[in-house]
Amino acid sequence: MTDVPPALAGAVAPMMAEKGLYQKHSLDHPLLKVFAMYLEKALVNEHFKQEVRI
């Protein structure tokens, strides 16, 4: 099992980690490319690649 962020160490977090939901995805994927362009151009978000911590 992968490391679970401390803030998410509840009952659901281990299952999410096991299924790979905490793994990063490449921005080369076509769907993420389109979404990144939307964030950058339409919403003028220059920092869309930053990781968000909850």
CORRA-V114000 format. One record per residue. RES is the residue in one small letter. SS is DSSP state (A for helix, B for strand, O for the rest). NEAR is the number of other ideal C-beta (glycine too) atoms within 8 Angstrom. Layout:
BEGIN
RES;SS;NEAR, RES;SS;NEAR
END
This chain:
BEGIN
m;O;5, t;O;8, d;O;5, v;O;12, p;O;9, p;A;5, a;A;6, l;A;10, a;O;7, g;O;5, a;A;5, v;A;7, a;A;11, p;A;9, m;A;8, m;A;11, a;A;13, e;A;8, k;O;6, g;O;7, l;O;6, y;O;9, q;O;6, k;O;3, h;O;6, s;O;6, l;O;8, d;O;5, h;O;8, p;A;5, l;A;6, l;A;11, k;A;10, v;A;8, f;A;8, a;A;11, m;A;8, y;A;9, l;A;10, e;A;11, k;A;7, a;A;6, l;O;7, v;O;6, n;O;7, e;O;5, h;O;5, f;O;8, k;O;5, q;O;5, e;O;3, v;O;4, r;O;5, i;O;4
END
